[in-house]
Amino acid sequence: MNGLGEISVVDIVVADGFVLTELAGVVDTLRLANRVSALPVFKWNYRSTQGGPVASSSEAMVMTTPFEDRPDATYLFVIGNADPDCGALSLQPVIDRYTNRQATVFLLAEAASRYIKDSGDKIVSHTTHWENTELMHERGSTLDTGHAIAAQDGGIVTCAGMGTTYDVTLALIGQHVSPATKMAVANILLHDKIRDFSTAQPFSGAKGTVTGDRELDQCIEIMQANIEDPLPIGELVKVLNLSNRSLERKFRLHMNTTPNRFYRELRLTKANNLLLNTTMSVRDVGLACGFSNGFSGLYKSFYGITPAVLRKQRRAAQNIS
């Protein structure tokens, strides 16, 4: 995860006719991660070959800047545009600039198809939208792209795009924020099932879970429903018919945390949202999130800043912008 105050840069490449759904899947997920975090975690730039305005397939316009010779972004997203033959998506030299500087590159739908076509058998694990897979096969391609929503091969992640863009971007933010913050972003998006990269694309009828463990899903749902009056872990395990040790193991395996820490982070993340997006007093925010006393001290020990100072700084920044 990022340290306090560290910001990851994301470059987003669009070409004429880009798919607005995919752009929103990236940008809104990053934006919400910033919104519910104590301090901004991400910033992003729109890029294109020439720079200037670029129109989506739905005629929405994005203002872009040209690629840089020495990009400083941590991540690169290349948005699909419903045309797997689009020359503007053939970006191997650009992609190399990013991977050579240790950036992770996400290629969505048609951008993934173009990369797979250009790379041939040099890329071991790859995928694209199922429509593009069928088109490739109709054209005689023998490459097996599989039907996973995403696949990673070193610094390259090929993705199905469309609605699965949210899953991929949620996975990205999960590397920089707590599991509870990631879950809060998914909840605001009304994205109730965060799918693992290996999940089959929806047309196959495969069903996933939020965490990969249905009992853990149930536990998190109970936690989310009991923010103001948090339940002791002892009561949770009784409801779930699990042992304390079994629940601990599930949280360690799937979330890399403990039940108590996750529950506390879930409540602190809700507190962040209330602090930054309502006029509730700090005391009332603490009470609404299950902290009957000591809220400011706990908040500062976790985030390194008091709720009052955070709110003051964020409002000052908004006034400047």
C-alpha positions, 0 to 999 in steps of 0.5 A: 500500500502507499504510504500516507501522502504518496500518490500513484499516477495513472495514464489513460490512453484513448483513441477515436471512438473509445468506449465510455463505459471503460473510461468510466470504469477506470476513472470513477473507481480511482475518483471514489478511492480518493473520495473515501481515503484520508488523503488522495491516492491516485491522479490520472492523465488522459493521453493520445498519440497527437494530444487534443480532443478525442471523441468517444463512440457516444460523442463524449469528448476528452481532452488529452495530452501526447505521450511522454518519452519518459513516462512517470506513471505507475500504471497505463490503461489503454481503452478499447474502441469497438474496432479491433483493427484500429491502428491507433491501438497498435501501441507496442513502442508506447507500451514498451516505454511504460513497462521498461520503467516498471509500470503495469499496463492494462489493455482493455477489450480491443486494445487487448486484441490488438496487442495479442495479434501484434505479439503472437505467441510471445505473450503467454497468458492473455484474454479479451472480450468474448466477441473479439475472441470469436472474431479472431477465430473467424479470421483463422487465429489459433491463439487461445485467449480463454474466457477469463475477465483478465489475465496477467503476463509480467507487466501486461494485463489484458482484460475483457473490458466493458463492465469488467473494467471495474473489477480490474480497477478495483484490483488495482486500488486494492494494492494501495488502500485497505481491503475495507476501503476497496469494499467501500468503493465497490459498494458506492459503485453498487458493484456487489461482486468483485470478480477475480481475474480468473473468473469466466466472463459472464456469458459462460454463466459462471458465478463468483463471490466478492471474496472467493469465500461465501462464508467470508462474504456473509461475514462482511455483509453482517459487518457492513449492516452493523457499523453504528453498533458493531458486533463482537467477533464472538457473536459474529462467529456464532451467527456464521457457525464458525470457530474464531480460528476458522474466521481468522484463517479466512480473513488471512487467506483472502484479505490479508488481515484479521477480522477485528482489523478489517471491521475497524477499517470498515468503520473508519472508511465509513467515517472518512466518507462522512467527514469529507462528504457531510456536515456532521460533527466529528463526534457524530461521525464517530458515533455513527461509525461505532466509536462511542469514545476515543474516535479522534485518537484512534483515527489519528493513530491509523491515518496520521491526522486528526479528523478535524485537521483532515476536514479543514485541509480538504475544504481548503484544497477544494476552495483553492481549486 
